[in-house]
Amino acid sequence: MDIRRISFDTDDLSDDVIPLADVRSAVALDWDSKDDYVYWTDVSTDSISRAKWDGSSQEVVVDTSLESPAGLAIDWVTNKLYWTDAGTDRIEVSNTDGTMRTVLIWENLDRPRDIVVDPVGGFMYWTDWGASPKIERAGMDASNRLVIISSNLTWPNGLAIDYESQRLYWADAGMKTIEYASLDGSNRKVLIGSNLPHPFGLTLYGERIYWTDWQAKSIQSADRRTGQARETLQDNLENLMDIHVFHRHRPPVHTACDVSNGGCSHLCLLAPLPKGYSCTCPTGINLQSDGKTCSPGMTSFLIFARRTDIRMVSLDIPYFADVVVSVNVTMKNTIAIGVDAHEGKVYWSDSTLRKISRAALDGSQFEDIITTGLLTTDGLAVDAIGRKIYWTDTGTNRIEVGNLDGSMRKVLVWQNLDSPRAIALYHEMGYMYWTDWGENAKLERSGMDGSGRAVLISNNLGWPNGLAVDKAGSQLLWADAHTERIEAADLNGANRHTLLSPVQHPYGLTLLDSYIYWTDWQTRSIHRADKDTGANVILVRLTQTLAVISPLSSSHSLHLSSGLIPS
């Protein structure tokens, strides 16, 4: 795959390949004449990148939580990047450098494809390929959403706006047509209805409309008003995707976002009049009541490890979307994770690098706190009240404790441990609980100093993974990947009962408010259910690889759970 340009400045219409690295399956394109960048999405690397026209300054601007970014549009007025994702079924926006990313539309999307923005009118338009194909529009701030075309569509592909005539053009690869309508969907007409085997990308410039065709393997053009005077610009081109005409005549627009970012603390997004604009916040963060300022951060969220990174899912907002904790350090096999709600720090163990580290939730203040004497740290718990960190090690068969900075380290339990895994604390009662995956799997308890050790449960356990203490309900909850159950018992191991069964391959487990959340190793997903009944199971999110999950709410005590799949 490559990205090419054809010069309209010369008569021979010569085409050049832009010298870019690692372009595998570029689908969508757009450009910005202000900084002379070309932007593209790649559905093989699931990323959005940009570079100068000569191939210099190439950089990835978004490369997390993308599954199939198929459409891309630049708001050249406020310097924003809009994109569709047919895998996550979302429309998102960020600054053109990828910062301040947020989810705009997450409901009732079914394989969204192309997207175009109209900063003049404040609207965005997109095509949707799902079970009910349609073309929709909404304010560029996601307000006033409306289906404008829903009949006689099969595979609506490329979109283009004609600002002069106030029309929206689209190509449909199933109907084999190029059509147009007024911007509200009225006055629909077929522009070209013959000899269009598979139109894909579409763009307008001057009096002409240009499109790419997968089957004809060519770039073609016609008169944008009549559809007549068709020409082929290039043919014998494989893997043709999006097409745009770069020029320096995009209409200048003066907006409320021009003056001190519209008063917004974060994102100022254009909107249709009379509003003209609205303020919004990065993913997972709420806008405060003044309508302009974002909260300092998430107040209630899940945090989970994915081997090579750590992510947070906000519970403050109506959708589930994860945000990477941007620690500037390489992670190899991050398994166990814990949070100190007091200082707002995340702690994690990396079983390949054999160390325990910590950082602030914004990724700053990174430091290694334990770097020696670790083999396989599969369980970790932070005692935010006592300011200590506890961990299990299935390699050394020990349970240890240290101060949060790693000092004053001490081995608490070292006898009769076979494969200690998950660990959970109940500071107020002075207890710690852990699971053991050894020959005889069990669930044990001791004082937080290792004294008064007792086996609570030792029968009908296979691979007890996640473990959590429900203080409000005075019960223990654990997940077992072998019996495929999530079970509960009282704090002494009595009154044992099954909460959920079968559960594919539960791994991490945690509690927040009236819900339990668990990670599923096989389906690589996070699920939620009522903690008392096991009812109302929902999927929170699918992810690539999963380990531990730990919730944090600024008004709640901390729970943590962890575990590991047997190799």
C-alpha positions in Angstrom: 0.0 0.0 0.0 1.1 3.5 -0.6 -0.2 7.1 -0.7 0.2 8.9 -4.0 -0.4 12.4 -5.4 -1.2 13.6 -8.9 -0.2 17.1 -9.7 -2.8 19.4 -11.3 -0.2 22.0 -11.8 1.2 20.2 -14.9 -0.7 18.9 -17.9 0.8 15.4 -17.8 -1.0 14.6 -14.5 2.1 12.7 -13.2 1.7 10.8 -10.0 4.3 10.5 -7.2 4.4 8.1 -4.3 4.8 10.1 -1.0 7.8 8.4 0.7 6.3 7.1 3.9 7.3 4.2 6.2 5.1 1.3 7.2 1.9 2.2 5.3 0.1 -1.2 5.2 -3.6 -0.6 4.6 -4.3 3.1 4.4 -8.1 3.7 3.9 -9.0 7.3 4.7 -7.2 10.5 3.9 -7.4 14.2 4.6 -5.1 17.2 4.5 -4.5 20.5 6.2 -3.0 23.3 4.2 -2.1 25.3 7.3 0.8 23.0 8.2 0.9 21.2 4.9 0.2 17.8 6.5 -1.5 14.8 4.9 -3.4 12.5 7.4 -4.3 8.9 6.9 -5.9 6.0 8.8 -4.4 2.4 8.5 -6.7 -0.5 9.3 -3.8 -3.0 9.5 -1.9 -1.1 12.2 -5.1 0.4 13.5 -3.6 3.9 13.7 -3.9 7.4 12.4 -0.8 9.1 11.2 0.4 12.3 9.5 3.4 13.5 7.5 4.4 16.5 5.3 3.9 16.1 1.5 7.6 15.2 1.0 7.2 12.4 3.6 9.1 14.2 6.3 7.9 14.7 9.9 6.0 11.4 9.7 4.4 10.5 13.1 1.6 8.5 14.5 -1.0 10.7 16.2 -3.5 8.0 17.5 -2.7 4.4 17.9 -4.7 3.1 21.0 -8.2 1.7 21.2 -8.7 1.8 17.4 -10.1 -1.3 15.7 -11.0 -0.3 12.2 -10.6 3.5 11.6 -12.3 3.8 8.2 -13.2 7.5 7.9 -11.2 10.7 8.6 -12.0 14.4 8.4 -10.0 17.5 9.3 -11.7 20.6 10.8 -9.2 23.1 9.4 -10.8 25.9 11.4 -10.3 24.7 15.0 -7.5 22.2 14.1 -9.4 19.0 15.0 -9.3 15.5 13.7 -12.6 13.6 13.4 -12.8 9.9 12.6 -15.1 6.9 12.4 -14.3 3.4 13.7 -16.2 0.5 12.2 -14.8 -1.9 14.9 -15.7 0.1 18.0 -18.7 1.7 16.3 -17.8 5.1 17.5 -17.1 8.6 16.1 -14.2 10.3 17.9 -12.4 13.7 17.8 -9.0 15.0 19.0 -6.7 17.8 18.3 -4.7 17.3 15.1 -1.7 16.1 17.1 -3.9 13.4 18.8 -4.2 15.1 22.2 -7.5 15.7 24.0 -9.2 12.8 22.4 -12.8 12.1 23.2 -15.8 10.0 22.1 -18.5 12.0 20.3 -21.0 9.3 19.2 -21.2 5.8 20.6 -24.9 4.8 20.3 -26.8 3.4 17.3 -23.7 3.2 15.0 -23.3 0.0 13.0 -20.1 0.1 10.9 -19.7 3.8 10.3 -17.6 4.5 7.2 -16.7 7.9 5.7 -17.0 11.2 7.6 -16.9 14.8 6.3 -17.1 18.0 8.4 -18.5 21.4 7.4 -17.0 24.0 9.7 -19.0 26.6 7.8 -22.4 25.2 8.9 -21.1 23.5 12.0 -22.3 20.0 10.9 -20.5 16.6 10.4 -21.9 14.0 8.0 -21.2 10.2 8.0 -22.1 7.1 6.1 -23.1 3.9 7.9 -22.8 0.5 6.3 -24.7 -1.6 8.9 -27.9 -3.6 8.8 -29.8 -0.4 8.0 -27.5 1.6 5.8 -27.9 5.3 6.2 -26.3 8.7 6.0 -26.5 10.8 9.2 -25.6 14.3 10.3 -25.0 15.9 13.6 -23.4 19.1 14.9 -19.6 18.8 15.1 -20.2 18.6 18.8 -22.5 15.6 18.3 -25.7 17.8 18.9 -28.9 17.6 16.8 -28.2 14.2 15.4 -30.4 13.2 12.5 -30.7 10.5 9.8 -30.9 12.4 6.5 -30.9 9.5 4.0 -32.1 6.0 4.8 -33.7 4.5 1.7 -32.2 3.0 -1.5 -28.7 2.7 0.1 -26.6 -0.5 0.2 -22.9 0.4 0.8 -22.7 4.2 1.1 -19.0 4.9 0.8 -17.3 8.2 0.1 -18.9 11.6 1.0 -18.1 15.1 -0.2 -19.6 18.6 0.5 -20.1 21.2 -2.2 -20.1 24.4 -0.1 -21.2 26.6 -3.1 -24.4 24.7 -3.9 -24.9 23.5 -0.3 -25.0 19.9 -1.4 -23.8 16.6 0.0 -22.5 14.0 -2.6 -22.1 10.3 -1.9 -21.0 7.1 -3.7 -22.8 3.9 -3.1 -20.9 0.7 -4.1 -23.9 -1.5 -3.8 -26.4 0.7 -5.8 -23.4 1.5 -8.1 -24.4 5.2 -8.1 -23.0 8.7 -7.3 -25.8 10.8 -5.9 -26.4 14.2 -4.2 -28.9 15.9 -2.0 -29.3 19.2 -0.1 -27.5 19.2 3.2 -30.7 18.2 5.0 -31.2 15.2 2.8 -34.0 16.7 0.6 -33.9 17.1 -3.2 -32.1 13.8 -3.7 -30.9 13.1 -7.2 -28.7 10.5 -9.0 -25.7 12.2 -10.6 -24.2 9.1 -12.2 -26.1 5.8 -12.5 -24.1 3.8 -15.0 -20.7 2.3 -15.5 -19.8 2.5 -11.8 -18.7 -1.0 -10.8 -17.5 -0.2 -7.2 -17.1 3.5 -6.4 -15.3 4.1 -3.1 -13.6 7.5 -2.4 -15.1 10.8 -3.5 -14.0 14.4 -3.7 -14.9 17.7 -5.3 -12.8 20.5 -6.8 -13.7 23.3 -9.1 -16.4 22.1 -11.5 -15.4 18.4 -11.3 -16.2 15.5 -9.0 -13.5 12.8 -8.7 -13.8 9.3 -7.4 -11.9 6.0 -7.0 -13.3 2.7 -8.2 -12.1 -0.6 -6.8 -13.2 -2.8 -9.7 -12.3 -0.5 -12.5 -9.0 0.2 -10.7 -9.1 3.8 -11.8 -9.5 7.4 -10.7 -12.3 9.1 -12.7 -13.9 12.5 -12.9 -17.1 14.1 -14.3 -18.9 17.4 -14.2 -20.2 17.8 -10.7 -23.5 19.3 -11.8 -24.5 17.1 -14.8 -22.4 13.9 -14.3 -21.4 14.3 -18.0 -17.9 14.7 -19.6 -16.5 11.7 -17.8 -12.7 11.2 -17.9 -10.3 8.6 -16.5 -7.3 10.3 -14.9 -5.4 7.1 -14.0 -6.1 3.4 -14.4 -4.5 0.0 -13.6 -4.3 1.1 -9.9 -4.6 -1.7 -7.3 -6.1 -1.2 -3.8 -7.6 2.2 -4.5 -9.2 3.8 -1.4 -9.8 7.4 -0.5 -9.2 10.5 -2.6 -8.9 14.2 -1.9 -7.8 17.3 -3.8 -5.3 19.5 -1.9 -5.7 23.2 -2.5 -5.3 26.4 -0.6 -8.8 27.8 -1.0 -10.7 26.2 1.8 -13.2 28.9 3.0 -12.0 30.9 6.0 -14.5 30.8 8.9 -14.6 33.0 12.0 -15.9 31.1 15.1 -16.3 31.6 18.8 -13.5 29.0 19.3 -11.1 31.6 17.8 -11.2 33.8 20.9 -9.4 32.2 23.9 -10.7 28.7 22.8 -14.3 29.8 23.4 -13.5 29.9 27.1 -13.3 26.1 27.1 -10.7 24.5 29.4 -10.1 21.6 26.9 -11.9 21.1 23.6 -13.9 23.8 21.8 -16.0 22.1 19.1 -18.0 23.8 16.4 -21.8 23.4 16.4 -24.7 24.7 14.2 -26.1 28.1 14.9 -27.5 29.6 17.1 -25.1 27.9 19.5 -22.1 28.0 17.2 -19.8 25.9 19.5 -19.7 23.9 22.7 -17.0 22.8 25.2 -16.3 19.2 25.8 -13.8 17.1 27.8 -11.3 14.3 27.1 -12.6 10.7 27.2 -13.8 9.7 30.7 -14.0 13.2 32.2 -17.1 15.2 32.9 -17.9 18.8 32.0 -18.6 20.9 35.1 -21.8 22.9 35.6 -20.4 26.1 34.0 -20.4 24.3 30.7 -16.8 25.3 30.0 -14.5 23.7 32.5 -13.6 20.0 32.7 -13.3 18.1 36.0 -9.6 17.6 37.1 -9.8 13.9 36.3 -11.9 10.7 36.6 -13.6 10.3 40.0 -14.7 6.7 39.6 -13.0 4.2 37.3 -11.6 0.7 36.6 -7.9 0.3 36.0 -6.5 -2.7 34.2 -3.2 -4.1 33.0 -2.8 -5.3 29.4 0.7 -6.7 29.6 2.4 -3.8 27.7 0.2 -1.0 29.0 -2.2 0.1 31.8 -5.6 1.5 31.0 -8.4 3.2 32.8 -12.2 3.0 32.1 -14.2 5.8 33.5 -17.4 5.0 35.3 -18.4 8.8 35.4 -19.7 8.8 31.9 -22.5 7.0 30.0 -20.2 5.0 27.7 -17.2 2.7 28.3 -14.0 3.8 26.7 -10.5 3.2 27.9 -7.7 5.6 28.2 -4.0 4.6 28.3 -2.0 5.7 31.4 0.8 7.3 29.5 3.8 6.1 31.5 6.9 6.8 29.5 8.5 3.3 30.1 8.5 0.0 28.4 6.2 -2.7 29.9 6.8 -6.3 29.0 4.3 -8.4 31.1 2.4 -6.2 33.5 0.1 -8.6 35.4 -0.8 -7.3 38.9 -2.0 -3.8 39.6 -3.1 -1.7 42.5 -4.1 1.9 43.2 -3.3 4.2 46.1 -6.4 6.4 46.2 -4.8 8.7 48.7 -2.0 9.9 46.4 -3.7 9.0 43.1 -0.9 6.6 42.1 -0.9 3.2 40.3 1.4 0.3 41.3 2.2 -2.6 39.1 4.4 -5.6 38.8 6.1 -6.7 35.6 6.9 -10.4 35.8 9.3 -10.3 32.8 11.3 -7.3 34.0 10.9 -8.7 37.6 10.2 -5.4 39.3 7.4 -3.5 41.0 6.9 0.2 39.8 4.6 3.1 40.4 3.5 6.3 38.7 0.9 9.0 39.1 -2.4 8.4 37.2 -1.4 11.0 34.6 1.8 8.9 33.8 4.2 11.2 35.6 6.4 10.5 38.7 7.4 7.0 37.4 9.7 5.1 39.6 10.8 1.4 40.3 10.2 0.6 43.9 11.3 -3.1 44.1 14.0 -4.3 41.7 15.6 -7.3 43.4 14.4 -10.7 44.7 11.3 -11.0 42.6 10.5 -13.9 40.3 6.8 -13.9 39.4 4.7 -11.4 41.2 1.2 -12.3 40.3 -0.7 -10.6 43.1 -0.4 -7.1 44.5 -2.4 -5.0 47.0 -2.0 -1.5 48.2 -2.9 -0.6 51.8 -3.7 3.0 51.3 -4.5 3.5 55.0 -1.4 1.9 56.5 0.8 3.1 53.5 2.1 -0.3 52.6 2.3 -2.5 49.5 1.7 -6.3 49.8 2.6 -8.8 47.0 2.6 -12.5 46.3 5.3 -14.3 44.3 4.7 -17.7 42.8 8.4 -18.1 41.9 9.8 -17.6 45.4 6.5 -18.8 47.1 6.4 -15.8 49.4 4.1 -13.1 50.5 6.0 -9.9 51.2 5.3 -6.3 52.4 7.1 -3.0 52.1 6.5 0.7 52.5 5.0 2.3 49.3 8.5 3.5 48.3 9.8 -0.1 48.6 11.7 0.4 51.8 11.4 -1.7 55.0 10.7 -4.8 53.0 9.7 -7.9 54.9 8.7 -11.5 54.2 5.4 -12.2 55.9 4.6 -15.8 54.8 7.0 -18.3 53.3 6.0 -21.7 54.6 3.5 -24.1 53.0 2.9 -21.8 50.1 2.7 -23.6 46.7 1.6 -20.9 44.2 0.2 -17.8 45.9 -1.7 -15.7 43.5 -4.4 -13.1 44.2 -4.2 -11.0 47.4 -6.8 -8.8 49.1 -6.7 -6.7 52.2 -9.2 -5.7 54.9 -7.3 -3.1 56.8 -10.0 -2.2 59.2 -10.1 -5.8 60.4 -6.4 -6.3 60.1 -6.7 -9.2 57.7 -5.1 -10.2 54.4 -6.6 -12.9 52.2 -4.9 -14.8 49.4 -5.5 -17.6 46.9 -3.0 -20.5 46.3 -3.0 -22.3 43.0 -0.7 -25.2 44.1 -1.3 -28.9 44.1 -4.1 -28.4 46.7 -5.7 -25.1 45.8 -6.9 -23.1 48.7 -8.0 -19.7 50.0 -6.2 -18.5 53.1 -6.3 -15.7 55.6 -3.9 -14.2 58.1 -3.2 -11.0 60.0 -1.6 -8.3 58.0 1.6 -9.1 59.8 1.4 -12.8 58.7 0.2 -14.0 62.1 -2.9 -16.2 62.9 -2.8 -17.9 59.5 -5.9 -20.1 58.7 -7.1 -22.0 55.6 -10.7 -20.8 54.9 -11.6 -22.9 51.9 -9.7 -25.9 50.5 -12.2 -28.0 48.5 -13.7 -27.7 45.0 -11.1 -25.1 43.9 -9.1 -25.3 40.7 -7.4 -22.0 39.7 -8.7 -19.4 42.1 -7.8 -16.2 40.5 -9.4 -12.9 41.3 -10.1 -12.2 44.9 -12.0 -9.2 46.5 -13.3 -8.3 49.9 -16.8 -6.9 50.0 -16.7 -4.9 53.2 -20.3 -3.6 52.9 -21.6 -7.1 52.5 -19.0 -8.7 54.8 -18.1 -11.3 52.2 -15.3 -12.6 50.1 -15.7 -13.0 46.4 -13.4 -15.0 44.1 -13.2 -16.2 40.5 -12.0 -19.7 39.6 -10.8 -20.2 36.0 -10.9 -24.0 36.3 -14.4 -24.5 37.7 -15.5 -21.4 35.7 -17.3 -19.9 38.6 -17.4 -16.7 40.6 -18.2 -17.6 44.2 -18.8 -15.9 47.5 -18.5 -16.8 51.2 -18.5 -14.9 54.5 -15.3 -13.6 55.9 -14.6 -16.9 57.7 -15.2 -19.0 54.6 -18.6 -20.2 55.6 -21.9 -19.8 53.7 -20.2 -20.5 50.4 -22.3 -20.1 47.3 -22.0 -19.7 43.6 -22.7 -16.2 42.3 -22.1 -16.8 38.5 -21.6 -20.0 36.5 -20.3 -20.8 34.0 -17.9 -17.8 33.5 -15.5 -18.5 30.6 -12.1 -17.8 32.1 -12.3 -15.3 34.8 -9.0 -13.6 35.8 -9.1 -10.3 37.6 -12.0 -9.5 39.9 -13.0 -6.3 41.7 -15.8 -4.5 43.4 -17.2 -1.0 43.1 -20.5 0.2 44.6 -23.1 -2.6 44.0 -21.2 -4.3 41.1 -18.6 -6.8 40.6 -16.3 -6.5 37.6 -14.1 -9.2 36.2 -11.8 -9.8 33.3 -12.1 -12.8 31.0 -8.8 -14.2 29.7 -10.3 -16.1 26.8 -12.6 -13.5 25.3 -10.3 -10.7 26.4 -13.1 -8.6 27.9 -14.4 -7.0 31.0 -17.8 -7.8 32.4 -20.0 -6.5 35.1 -22.8 -8.0 37.3 -24.7 -7.3 40.5 -22.5 -8.3 43.4 -25.3 -9.8 45.5 -27.2 -11.8 42.9 -24.9 -12.2 39.9 -27.7 -10.8 37.7 -27.7 -8.2 35.0 -24.4 -9.2 33.4 -23.1 -6.8 30.8 -20.0 -6.5 28.7 -18.0 -3.4 29.7 -15.3 -3.7 27.0 -13.3 -6.0 24.7 -9.6 -5.6 25.0 -6.5 -7.3 23.6 -4.9 -8.9 26.6 -6.0 -8.7 30.2 -4.7 -9.2 33.6 -5.7 -7.5 36.7 -8.4 -5.1 37.4 -8.6 -2.6 40.2 -11.3 0.0 40.8 -10.9 3.4 42.3 -13.5 5.8 43.4 -12.5 8.9 45.2 -15.2 8.3 47.8 -14.7 4.5 48.2 -12.1 2.3 49.7 -9.9 0.4 47.4 -10.2 -3.2 46.2 -7.9 -5.1 44.0 -7.7 -8.4 42.4 -5.3 -10.3 40.3 -4.2 -13.7 39.0 -2.5 -15.6 36.2 -3.4 -18.3 33.8 -1.4 -21.5 34.2 1.1 -21.9 31.4 
